[in-house]
Amino acid sequence: MVADSSIFDKYNQKIIFIIFTLSGICGLAYEVIWVRMLGLTLGNSIYAVSLVVAAFMAGLGLGSYLAGRFIENKANPLRIYAFLELGIGLFAIVSPFLLSILSIIYIWIGQNLTSSPLLINLFRFILAFTILLIPTICMGATLPVISKYYIRKQSKMGAEIAWLYGINTLGAMIGCLATGFILIEKLGVTGTIFAVAIINFAISATILLLGRDQTITVAVDIPKEKTKSKETETKYHYYVLLVVLIGFAVSGFVSIAYEVIWTRALGYFVGHTSYAFTSILATFLFGIGLGSLAISKFSDKAKHLLVILGIVEIAIGITAVLGMPLLGKLFYLMENKFGIRTWITPIWIKFVYSFLIMLLPTLLMGITFPLAAKIYVNIKQLGSQLGKIYAVNTAGGILGSFAAVFLFIPLVGMQTSICIMAVVNLLIGTVLINLAPDFRGIRSGILITIGSIALFGVMILFPSHHTYSVQNRITGAQSVYYKEGLNNTVEIIQRDNALDLYIDGELNASTSKSGMLVHRLLAQLPILLHPDPKSVFLVGLGSGMTAGAVLPFESIKTIDCAEISTDIVQAASEFRNYNHDIIKSPRLNLRIEDGRIALSTERQKYDVMVTGIIHPKFNPGNAGLYSKDYYELCKSRLNNDGIMCQWIPLNALRDSEFKMIIKTFQSSFPHSSLWFEELFGGSGNYNAILIGSRMPLAIDYEKLNNRLQNSVLAGDLREVDIIDSGDILNRFMLSDDDLAAFVGSQPLITDNRPRLEFGNVETNDFANILTALGNVRKSVWPHITDLPASSEERTAIQDKLSRRDKMARSCIKADICFWQHKPNEYLANYQAAEAIAPDNVALQTQMAVIRALKNGAQGSDLQKAKRLATQGKLPEAIAIYELLMSAEPGRVDLRSDLGLLYQKAGKTDQAIAQFQLILYSDPRNNDIRNNLGIAFMQISQYEKAENEFEVILKNNPNHLQAIVNLGLTYARTGRKNKAIQMLEKAQAIDPTNANIKRVLEQLKK
């Protein structure tokens, strides 16, 4: 039957391309949204996410297979396609309601039916598959259905499949970018669903209106004998088609395994923010879509399709293996040259990294589907065969996802996993090439030999255990634990007599004094404030120092903790000397589970809840632990007198975001108070603590002091310079109405509007936040109860706390001056604080570091060290500096001086380590970078030195020292003309400099 003439038929190709691109946009947008929503319902653990994605892909594969068989004998596929789009849109509209029902079912299962992890994961898959079955079947059906209408000739089938698959995939990329960068932020989750559903409805309406009478006809191709190859003249044997089908399933296995591994690997270099994940996924889709479009011009004309498909598979393996070490080298080069690193990388850098590792292999992956379809699919059985080949590829992808997550990465790591997948590509390519009669034997053998040599050469040259280690970034750091696990790359670094826990290359916990302080306070502060605590629930184990800080309280019988990663649990054992060996405590009940899900499926109520150090911006799911929905869940699991404790970071947050967190917390806990980690702001202090409850803050003074008599607890606190109750109480900042006034009118963070996931993570508004809080800080005195009966004793306590309060206010003013670059006022305020409370241990530690900065100061340890250095007694001076550094590792001035002393003493490697540590947290410190460049020059590493000086000049083109040093670097590496050019530039800046003039004269001789 010939199609009726209509406007749809006249503009057939353009309309089909537009609607199928829009269909791709919708499909990926829904996938992102539904995976996010199901993550909140079923958990964000690697198990839960993998099962949800598997359920999604299973529906796609099933839909493709069923639709392919169903569409074969239907005369009007467009009408069916229109109803598929309508069905997707209608389901999307009701999906929030359905997912809320799913949440109720899952919580009931967790509370009443089973606690077995295996059964829980089985129910996760069943529930996700059931809820997504209808829309994913409809999505999977769209390709075979639209292909059945659009593709009419065998001779054009390869090109047309390539075009349809390519534009749909590029549409998916657009949907990914729009959803991840714009829609969720601007419209929220539900608003995004409604907006995308409108597109589905528009597609459906367009087809029903313009193409309602469209029927299909299949044209018979008349072969041109002169242009036909032997391979395309003959029909492929059944066994060849079966091998191609199996090979394409295995290819799907490998492709999705690559995607999973790349996402994990790239996370180390670009971070795990929402923007980073979106960048990685968009790049993957872009490569596949572009590859499919690129092959469209050749797939119908090419000879020896089996050979081409085999070569493409081999090329995928080779390019995949080459990408990983190249990425590592580029990352460390960019980090050293431009100070660009991990989660603070600009978005364009995230795309650069993603394109580098994925573009070539994904381009090649995009070629495989049209080629395999051209070989396998016959125009007379287009729907069923295309549906089958898409389905087996999807089934392979599901298995590949599971294998990558649960088998390859945990057992052999990411780099070796990539190499294993590449070997599979080589095997697929070998088999396909040998299926072609003209290419058996020597030719395929040569190809495989070349590919194998390239593959294993890369494996030898680039060992997998070096690529993702923090040792690559900090000279002198020693890795004592390393694991590329299911969820994260976990590493423990030992340096400066401290253990640091790194997760995906970012510092998570440290046994430095400041590091231990925040972890211990998170647990001990709410317990000390509670009238009679017996049970605690903690979200996140990390190093175990927060959970371990609970153990000194013998009244607490239950310590429940949810940790999402088994690898982090293993790492926590390495901190046994700092966490009271919490892992072996019989009081600890540890669940390997998403913290929010673990809490939702618990029936027990708790006296204290603590959300650990989990930054809201550094993983897409983390913002869910700062939402109104989460806080309401916590409140429902607290006893009436229970206390909720929430850590708030002050780094990588805007001032408005900091206030947004407090506003959201207060909306669930009106009686809230804000506390600081330190007695004072501290130039390196980025930790605040929120305490919330149903009742107003009331601090039993007598009970607080009695609890501090516990010898183990007192030892914990003394180790971080907390000596008495005054040191704890003085950390108070604001509460209730005063806190609400400070926050003002901010929007709430909800699951529907996860506002914290978006925005610039490079922003550091710490100075602004500290200044604002310093101006409004209140005394803790009105909240203290159960004071001694004697008025003299009460007055003495009030006077003591008043002095501490005045001391803290002076320290906060000092730290504000620090950020405002007012050194004289900085020192004056700290001296005023010392005069108020000369016996405060924490302040003494701070003053030991800064005392010598005052002109004429005598007798301090730091002054003594400076005097020894002046006298040339470097070992003695270094020993004192190292002691001061161990007490205050966050002091940049101490670390800088120590690095310079190491340089003078000939310990250049140790000097480099100190300078790199400073730059790790402050990459734009030009003076330190200049010192680092000089150190590299001392050990003849001129290329590294040159990189450092060039970074400085990029930030400040007139930095005289960097210009001179770069000129000297050119001179020492034989680039005389460039050296003269740089030194002449330096002379123009400082014409009176005799040293520059002397060096120039020598160079010009």
Long-range contacts (C-beta under 8 A, 24 or more apart in sequence): 1-75, 1-215, 1-216, 1-217, 2-217, 3-214, 3-215, 3-216, 3-217, 4-213, 4-214, 4-215, 6-210, 6-211, 6-213, 6-214, 7-210, 8-78, 8-207, 8-210, 8-211, 8-214, 9-211, 9-214, 12-150, 15-206, 15-210, 15-211, 16-146, 16-149, 16-150, 16-164, 17-163, 17-167, 19-203, 19-206, 19-207, 20-142, 20-146, 20-164, 20-167, 20-168, 20-171, 21-167, 21-168, 21-170, 21-171, 21-174, 22-171, 22-199, 22-202, 22-203, 23-85, 23-142, 23-168, 23-171, 23-203, 24-167, 24-168, 24-169, 24-170, 24-171, 24-172, 24-173, 24-174, 24-175, 25-171, 25-172, 25-174, 25-175, 25-178, 25-196, 25-199, 26-88, 26-89, 26-175, 26-196, 26-199, 26-200, 26-203, 27-88, 27-139, 27-142, 27-168, 27-171, 27-172, 27-175, 28-171, 28-172, 28-173, 28-175, 28-176, 28-179, 28-285, 29-175, 29-176, 29-178, 29-179, 29-183, 29-192, 29-196, 30-88, 30-92, 30-135, 30-139, 30-193, 30-196, 31-56, 32-175, 32-176, 32-179, 32-180, 33-179, 33-184, 33-189, 33-192, 33-193, 33-196, 34-95, 34-99, 34-132, 36-189, 36-620, 37-95, 37-96, 37-99, 37-189, 38-99, 38-102, 38-128, 38-131, 39-621, 39-624, 40-103, 40-596, 40-624, 40-629, 40-751, 41-99, 41-102, 41-103, 41-106, 42-106, 42-124, 42-127, 42-128, 42-597, 43-124, 43-593, 43-594, 43-596, 43-597, 44-564, 44-594, 44-596, 44-597, 44-619, 44-621, 44-624, 45-487, 45-564, 45-592, 45-593, 45-594, 45-597, 46-405, 46-486, 46-487, 46-564, 46-565, 47-117, 47-121, 47-124, 47-486, 48-121, 48-124, 48-594, 48-597, 50-401, 50-402, 50-405, 50-406, 51-121, 51-124, 51-125, 51-128, 52-124, 52-128, 53-401, 54-125, 54-398, 54-401, 54-402, 55-125, 55-128, 55-129, 55-132, 55-136, 56-128, 56-132, 56-136, 57-136, 57-394, 57-397, 57-398, 57-401, 58-129, 58-136, 58-394, 58-395, 58-398, 59-129, 59-132, 59-133, 59-135, 59-136, 59-137, 59-139, 59-140, 60-136, 60-137, 60-139, 60-140, 60-394, 61-140, 61-390, 61-391, 61-392, 61-393, 61-394, 61-395, 61-398, 62-133, 62-136, 62-137, 62-140, 62-391, 63-136, 63-137, 63-138, 63-139, 63-140, 63-141, 64-140, 64-141, 64-143, 64-144, 64-386, 64-387, 64-388, 64-390, 64-391, 64-394, 65-140, 65-387, 65-388, 65-390, 65-391, 66-137, 66-141, 66-387, 67-137, 67-140, 67-141, 67-142, 67-144, 67-145, 67-383, 67-387, 68-144, 68-383, 68-384, 68-385, 68-386, 68-387, 68-388, 68-390, 68-391, 69-383, 69-384, 69-387, 70-383, 71-144, 71-145, 71-148, 71-383, 71-384, 71-387, 72-148, 72-381, 72-382, 72-383, 72-384, 74-148, 75-215, 75-216, 76-213, 76-214, 76-215, 76-216, 77-145, 77-146, 77-148, 77-149, 77-216, 77-383, 78-149, 78-207, 78-211, 78-212, 78-214, 79-207, 79-208, 79-211, 79-212, 79-214, 80-145, 81-142, 81-145, 81-146, 81-149, 81-207, 82-203, 82-204, 82-205, 82-207, 82-208, 82-211, 83-204, 84-138, 84-141, 84-142, 84-145, 85-138, 85-142, 85-200, 85-201, 85-203, 85-204, 85-207, 86-200, 86-201, 86-204, 87-134, 87-135, 87-138, 88-135, 88-138, 88-139, 88-200, 89-197, 89-198, 89-199, 89-200, 89-201, 89-204, 90-197, 91-134, 91-135, 91-138, 92-135, 92-193, 92-194, 92-196, 92-197, 92-200, 93-193, 93-194, 93-197, 95-131, 95-135, 95-193, 96-189, 96-190, 96-193, 98-131, 99-131, 102-127, 102-131, 103-600, 106-601, 107-600, 107-601, 110-597, 110-600, 110-601, 111-601, 111-602, 111-603, 117-592, 140-390, 140-391, 140-394, 141-387, 142-168, 143-168, 143-386, 143-387, 143-390, 144-382, 144-383, 144-384, 144-386, 144-387, 144-390, 145-383, 147-382, 147-383, 147-386, 148-216, 148-382, 148-383, 149-214, 149-216, 151-379, 151-382, 152-216, 152-217, 152-218, 152-219, 152-379, 153-218, 153-219, 153-221, 153-379, 154-221, 154-378, 154-379, 155-221, 155-300, 156-300, 157-300, 157-373, 157-374, 157-377, 157-379, 157-382, 158-295, 158-296, 158-299, 158-300, 158-370, 158-371, 158-373, 158-374, 159-296, 159-297, 159-299, 159-300, 159-370, 160-296, 161-299, 161-369, 161-370, 161-373, 161-374, 161-377, 161-386, 162-292, 162-293, 162-295, 162-296, 162-299, 162-369, 162-370, 163-292, 163-293, 163-296, 165-289, 165-292, 165-366, 165-369, 165-370, 166-289, 166-290, 166-291, 166-292, 166-293, 166-296, 166-366, 167-289, 167-293, 168-289, 169-285, 169-288, 169-289, 169-292, 169-366, 170-285, 170-286, 170-289, 170-290, 170-293, 172-285, 172-289, 173-282, 173-285, 173-286, 173-289, 176-278, 176-281, 176-282, 176-285, 177-278, 177-282, 179-278, 180-274, 180-275, 180-277, 180-278, 180-281, 180-282, 181-275, 181-278, 184-754, 184-757, 184-758, 185-755, 185-757, 185-758, 188-750, 188-752, 188-753, 189-751, 189-752, 189-753, 189-754, 190-752, 218-379, 218-380, 229-303, 229-304, 230-437, 230-438, 231-303, 231-304, 231-305, 231-306, 231-436, 231-437, 231-438, 232-303, 232-305, 236-375, 240-306, 240-435, 241-375, 241-376, 243-431, 243-432, 243-435, 244-306, 244-309, 244-372, 244-375, 244-376, 244-432, 244-435, 245-376, 245-388, 245-389, 245-392, 246-392, 247-313, 247-372, 247-428, 247-431, 247-432, 248-368, 248-372, 248-376, 248-389, 248-392, 248-393, 248-396, 249-392, 249-393, 249-395, 249-396, 250-396, 250-424, 250-428, 251-313, 251-365, 251-368, 251-372, 251-393, 251-396, 251-425, 251-428, 252-392, 252-393, 252-394, 252-395, 252-396, 252-397, 252-400, 253-396, 253-397, 253-399, 253-400, 253-403, 253-424, 254-316, 254-396, 254-400, 254-421, 254-424, 254-425, 254-428, 255-365, 255-397, 255-400, 256-396, 256-397, 256-398, 256-400, 256-401, 256-404, 257-400, 257-401, 257-403, 257-404, 257-408, 257-417, 257-421, 258-320, 258-361, 258-418, 258-421, 259-284, 260-400, 260-401, 260-404, 260-405, 260-409, 261-404, 261-408, 261-409, 261-414, 261-417, 261-418, 261-421, 262-357, 262-358, 264-409, 264-414, 264-484, 264-489, 265-324, 265-327, 265-357, 265-414, 265-415, 265-418, 265-467, 265-468, 266-327, 266-353, 266-354, 266-357, 267-504, 268-342, 268-468, 268-489, 268-504, 268-505, 269-327, 269-328, 269-331, 269-342, 269-345, 269-353, 269-505, 270-342, 270-343, 270-345, 270-349, 270-350, 270-353, 270-354, 271-342, 271-343, 271-344, 271-345, 271-350, 271-504, 271-506, 271-618, 271-761, 272-343, 272-504, 272-618, 272-619, 272-620, 273-343, 273-617, 273-618, 273-619, 273-620, 273-757, 273-761, 274-620, 274-757, 274-758, 275-347, 275-350, 275-758, 276-343, 276-350, 277-620, 279-347, 279-350, 279-351, 279-354, 280-350, 280-354, 280-358, 282-351, 282-354, 283-351, 283-354, 283-355, 283-358, 283-359, 283-362, 284-354, 284-358, 284-362, 286-359, 286-362, 287-358, 287-359, 287-360, 287-361, 287-362, 287-363, 287-365, 287-366, 288-362, 288-363, 288-365, 288-366, 289-366, 290-363, 290-366, 291-362, 291-363, 291-364, 291-365, 291-366, 291-367, 292-366, 292-367, 292-369, 292-370, 293-366, 294-363, 294-366, 294-367, 295-366, 295-367, 295-370, 295-371, 296-370, 299-370, 299-371, 299-374, 300-374, 304-436, 304-438, 304-439, 305-371, 305-374, 305-375, 306-375, 306-432, 306-433, 306-435, 306-436, 306-439, 307-432, 307-433, 307-436, 307-439, 308-371, 309-368, 309-371, 309-372, 309-375, 309-429, 309-432, 310-428, 310-429, 310-430, 310-431, 310-432, 310-433, 310-435, 310-436, 310-444, 310-447, 311-429, 311-433, 311-447, 312-364, 312-367, 312-368, 312-371, 312-429, 313-368, 313-425, 313-426, 313-428, 313-429, 313-432, 314-425, 314-426, 314-429, 314-430, 314-447, 314-448, 314-451, 315-364, 316-361, 316-364, 316-365, 316-368, 316-422, 316-425, 317-421, 317-422, 317-423, 317-424, 317-425, 317-426, 317-429, 317-451, 317-455, 318-422, 318-451, 318-454, 318-455, 319-360, 319-361, 319-364, 320-361, 320-418, 320-421, 320-422, 320-425, 321-418, 321-419, 321-422, 321-454, 321-455, 321-458, 321-459, 322-454, 322-458, 323-356, 323-357, 323-358, 323-360, 323-361, 324-357, 324-414, 324-415, 324-418, 324-462, 324-467, 325-415, 325-458, 325-461, 325-462, 325-467, 326-356, 326-357, 327-353, 327-356, 327-357, 328-462, 328-466, 328-467, 328-468, 328-472, 330-356, 332-472, 332-473, 333-947, 335-473, 336-944, 336-947, 336-948, 336-951, 337-947, 337-950, 337-951, 338-951, 338-954, 339-919, 339-923, 339-924, 339-951, 340-923, 341-473, 341-920, 341-923, 342-504, 342-505, 342-506, 343-506, 343-617, 343-618, 343-652, 343-761, 344-652, 344-761, 344-762, 346-762, 369-393, 405-486, 406-486, 409-484, 409-485, 409-486, 410-484, 410-485, 410-486, 412-464, 413-464, 413-465, 413-484, 414-464, 414-467, 414-468, 414-484, 414-489, 415-462, 415-463, 415-464, 415-465, 415-467, 416-459, 416-464, 419-455, 419-458, 419-459, 419-464, 422-455, 423-455, 426-451, 426-452, 426-455, 468-505, 470-502, 470-505, 473-505, 473-916, 473-920, 474-913, 474-916, 474-917, 474-920, 475-909, 475-912, 475-913, 475-916, 476-909, 476-910, 476-912, 476-913, 477-913, 480-574, 481-570, 481-571, 481-574, 483-567, 483-570, 483-571, 485-565, 485-566, 485-567, 486-565, 486-566, 486-567, 487-564, 487-565, 487-567, 487-568, 488-565, 488-567, 488-568, 490-565, 490-567, 490-568, 490-570, 490-571, 492-571, 492-574, 495-913, 495-917, 496-885, 496-886, 496-889, 497-886, 498-886, 498-889, 499-543, 499-574, 499-575, 499-578, 501-542, 501-543, 501-571, 501-575, 503-568, 506-618, 508-542, 508-543, 508-613, 509-542, 509-543, 509-545, 509-575, 509-613, 511-543, 511-545, 511-575, 511-578, 512-889, 512-890, 513-719, 513-720, 513-721, 513-845, 513-887, 513-888, 513-889, 514-677, 514-678, 514-682, 514-684, 514-685, 514-889, 514-890, 515-545, 516-545, 516-578, 516-719, 516-720, 517-677, 517-678, 517-720, 517-721, 517-722, 518-613, 518-647, 518-677, 518-687, 519-543, 519-545, 519-546, 519-549, 519-613, 520-545, 520-546, 520-549, 520-716, 520-717, 520-720, 521-675, 521-677, 521-689, 521-731, 522-546, 522-549, 522-610, 522-612, 522-613, 522-645, 522-647, 522-689, 523-547, 523-549, 523-550, 523-608, 523-610, 523-645, 524-549, 524-550, 524-552, 524-553, 524-713, 524-716, 524-717, 525-645, 525-675, 525-689, 525-691, 525-728, 525-731, 526-608, 526-610, 526-643, 526-644, 526-645, 526-691, 527-553, 527-556, 527-608, 528-704, 528-707, 528-708, 528-728, 529-643, 529-691, 529-697, 529-699, 530-607, 530-608, 530-641, 530-642, 530-643, 531-641, 531-700, 531-703, 532-607, 532-641, 533-607, 533-608, 534-558, 534-607, 535-559, 535-560, 535-604, 535-605, 535-606, 535-607, 535-608, 536-560, 536-606, 536-607, 536-608, 536-609, 536-610, 537-561, 537-562, 537-599, 537-602, 537-606, 537-608, 537-609, 537-610, 537-637, 538-562, 538-609, 538-610, 538-612, 539-595, 539-596, 539-598, 539-599, 539-609, 539-610, 539-611, 539-612, 539-614, 539-625, 540-564, 540-595, 540-611, 540-612, 540-613, 540-614, 541-568, 541-569, 541-572, 541-590, 541-612, 542-568, 542-572, 542-612, 542-613, 543-571, 543-572, 543-575, 543-578, 543-579, 544-572, 544-573, 544-575, 544-576, 544-578, 544-579, 544-582, 544-583, 545-575, 545-578, 545-579, 546-610, 546-612, 546-613, 547-579, 547-582, 547-588, 548-578, 548-579, 548-580, 548-581, 548-582, 549-579, 549-580, 549-716, 551-580, 551-582, 551-585, 551-587, 551-712, 552-580, 552-710, 552-712, 552-713, 552-716, 553-707, 553-710, 553-713, 554-710, 556-587, 557-587, 558-587, 558-589, 558-604, 558-606, 559-585, 559-587, 559-588, 559-589, 560-589, 560-591, 560-598, 560-602, 560-604, 560-606, 561-588, 561-589, 561-590, 561-591, 562-590, 562-591, 562-593, 562-594, 562-595, 562-597, 562-598, 562-599, 563-590, 563-591, 563-592, 563-593, 563-595, 564-592, 564-593, 564-594, 564-595, 565-592, 566-592, 580-712, 594-621, 595-625, 596-624, 596-625, 596-630, 596-633, 599-633, 599-634, 599-637, 600-633, 602-637, 604-637, 605-637, 605-638, 605-639, 605-642, 606-637, 606-638, 606-639, 606-642, 607-638, 607-639, 607-641, 607-642, 607-643, 608-642, 608-643, 608-645, 609-634, 609-637, 609-638, 609-642, 609-643, 609-644, 609-645, 610-645, 611-645, 611-646, 611-647, 612-647, 613-647, 613-649, 613-687, 614-647, 615-649, 615-652, 616-649, 616-653, 616-661, 616-756, 616-757, 617-652, 617-653, 617-756, 617-757, 617-761, 618-652, 618-761, 620-757, 623-749, 623-754, 623-755, 623-756, 623-757, 624-751, 624-754, 626-661, 626-664, 626-749, 626-756, 627-664, 627-749, 627-750, 627-751, 627-754, 628-664, 628-667, 628-668, 628-748, 628-749, 628-750, 628-751, 629-750, 629-751, 630-751, 631-664, 631-665, 631-667, 631-668, 631-669, 631-692, 632-668, 634-668, 635-668, 635-669, 635-694, 638-693, 638-694, 640-694, 641-693, 641-694, 641-695, 642-693, 642-694, 643-691, 643-692, 643-693, 644-669, 644-690, 644-691, 644-692, 644-693, 645-689, 645-690, 645-691, 645-692, 646-689, 646-690, 646-692, 647-687, 647-688, 647-689, 647-690, 648-687, 648-688, 648-689, 648-690, 649-686, 649-687, 649-688, 650-685, 650-686, 650-687, 650-688, 650-765, 650-766, 650-769, 650-770, 651-686, 651-764, 651-766, 652-761, 652-762, 652-763, 652-764, 653-763, 653-765, 654-759, 654-760, 654-763, 654-765, 655-765, 655-768, 655-769, 655-772, 656-746, 657-755, 657-756, 657-759, 658-765, 658-769, 659-742, 659-743, 659-744, 659-746, 660-746, 660-747, 660-748, 660-749, 660-755, 660-756, 661-690, 661-749, 661-756, 662-690, 662-739, 662-742, 662-743, 662-746, 663-740, 663-743, 663-746, 663-747, 663-748, 664-748, 664-749, 664-750, 665-690, 665-692, 666-692, 666-739, 666-740, 666-743, 667-748, 668-692, 669-693, 669-694, 670-736, 671-695, 671-696, 671-697, 671-735, 671-736, 672-735, 672-736, 672-739, 673-697, 673-732, 673-733, 673-734, 673-735, 673-736, 673-739, 673-783, 674-732, 674-733, 674-734, 674-735, 674-739, 674-773, 675-731, 675-732, 675-733, 676-731, 676-733, 677-731, 678-731, 678-842, 679-727, 679-730, 679-731, 679-804, 679-807, 679-808, 679-811, 679-840, 679-842, 679-843, 680-808, 680-811, 680-812, 680-814, 680-815, 680-833, 680-843, 680-846, 681-770, 681-774, 681-811, 681-812, 681-815, 681-816, 682-815, 682-846, 682-890, 683-815, 683-818, 683-819, 683-890, 683-891, 683-892, 684-890, 684-891, 686-766, 688-733, 689-731, 696-736, 696-783, 697-735, 697-736, 697-783, 698-783, 698-785, 699-729, 699-780, 699-783, 699-784, 699-785, 700-785, 700-786, 701-725, 701-784, 701-785, 701-786, 701-787, 701-797, 702-786, 702-787, 702-788, 703-786, 704-728, 704-729, 721-841, 721-842, 721-845, 722-842, 723-841, 726-800, 726-801, 726-804, 727-804, 727-840, 727-841, 727-842, 729-780, 729-784, 729-801, 729-804, 730-780, 730-801, 730-804, 730-805, 730-807, 730-808, 732-778, 732-779, 732-780, 732-783, 733-773, 733-777, 733-778, 734-773, 734-776, 734-777, 734-778, 735-778, 735-783, 738-776, 738-778, 741-776, 742-772, 742-773, 742-776, 766-819, 767-816, 767-819, 767-820, 770-812, 770-815, 770-816, 770-819, 771-816, 771-819, 773-812, 774-809, 774-812, 774-813, 774-816, 777-808, 777-809, 777-812, 779-805, 780-805, 803-836, 803-837, 804-837, 804-840, 806-833, 806-836, 807-833, 807-836, 807-837, 807-840, 807-843, 808-833, 810-836, 811-843, 811-846, 823-853, 827-853, 827-854, 845-887, 845-888, 846-888, 848-884, 848-887, 848-888, 849-884, 849-887, 849-888, 849-891, 849-893, 849-894, 853-893, 862-894, 866-897, 869-901, 869-904, 874-901, 874-904, 874-905, 875-905, 877-901, 878-902, 878-905, 892-918, 892-922, 892-925, 892-928, 896-927, 896-928, 896-931, 899-928, 899-931, 899-935, 900-931, 903-931, 903-934, 903-935, 903-938, 908-935, 908-938, 908-939, 909-939, 911-935, 912-936, 924-955, 926-952, 926-955, 926-956, 926-959, 926-962, 930-959, 930-961, 930-962, 930-965, 933-962, 933-965, 933-969, 934-965, 937-965, 937-968, 937-969, 937-972, 942-969, 942-972, 942-973, 945-969, 946-970, 946-973, 958-989, 960-986, 960-989, 960-990, 963-989, 964-996, 967-999, 968-999, 971-999, 971-1003, 976-1003, 979-1003, 980-1004
